[in-house]
């Protein structure tokens, strides 16, 4: 199937292009980006221009930041194309609901991807937690924004979500593996004096769960979560890739590769089934955290 990639920036080049190239299902047939290009692939600068010129491309994958994502997704869906959205699937919940309704009306597939759910040990963690009651949980998601989002001012602008951009990955795993729905009960966020979005946030959630997100981590990066249950202790290390049960290794792999090939395989399966997959639950937690947050102004941040 021919696919177009929109927003040729860091994640498009690091993950989407290699995942598409290595898949038997897909052929990268066009890109849409104002500055970004992929060598040997026809490039356009707007979705409208691309869909008009290439009626043979049925699927569009959007790797833009969340704020410009809606207009691009709407243009692709209106042109009758199936659409895959990077996480977070939009800047607001209502935008994604509007896209879901549009996809349904057009009879096309919409897939709100959550790449961290494809990490190596997430499925096993979900299976183990079924039938167990969560007594407490702790999420620590701390990374260096300069390493993972170099120069990306959009991430600290309104709608960029700040530290919730990686934090939502943890919440996408959390909402996927817990046997019972979870909600936010409190939040404190640190916002640099020269920015709109938080550089760190601490959340309280139901079921005794806390989350600590921080973009100022130097050295070793931390993407961990652990849960005490009525039937033992589960830990997921390395962004959901390594599983430990009661302190003993219980599966997974020490790698952060493989998530994007799984997303593209899933998109191919959704197209074969004629189905959509739209899950807003991680983004509901982020929206509620912003609603409840106490806000501290902290020192200005420059890349
Ligand atoms: P990025 O490097 O800044 O790339 C996004 C591209 O989108 C830009 O290169 C730009 O290309 C295009 N764009 C269009 N309108 C834009 C606007 N108003 N502001 C900025 N860029 C605009 O960002 P990224 O790291 O690839 O992240 C994109 C999405 O992927 C985000 O939703 C992020 O959460 C997700 N993601 C990122 C990572 C990561 O590690 N960086 C990991 C997983 C998921 P043109 O200028 O050529 O149009």
Boltz pocket constraint, residues with backbone or C-beta under 6 A from the ligand:
constraints:
  - pocket:
      binder: B
      contacts: [[A, 6], [A, 7], [A, 8], [A, 9], [A, 10], [A, 11], [A, 12], [A, 32], [A, 33], [A, 34], [A, 35], [A, 36], [A, 63], [A, 64], [A, 65], [A, 66], [A, 68], [A, 86], [A, 87], [A, 88], [A, 115], [A, 148], [A, 149], [A, 152], [A, 154], [A, 165]]
      max_distance: 6.0
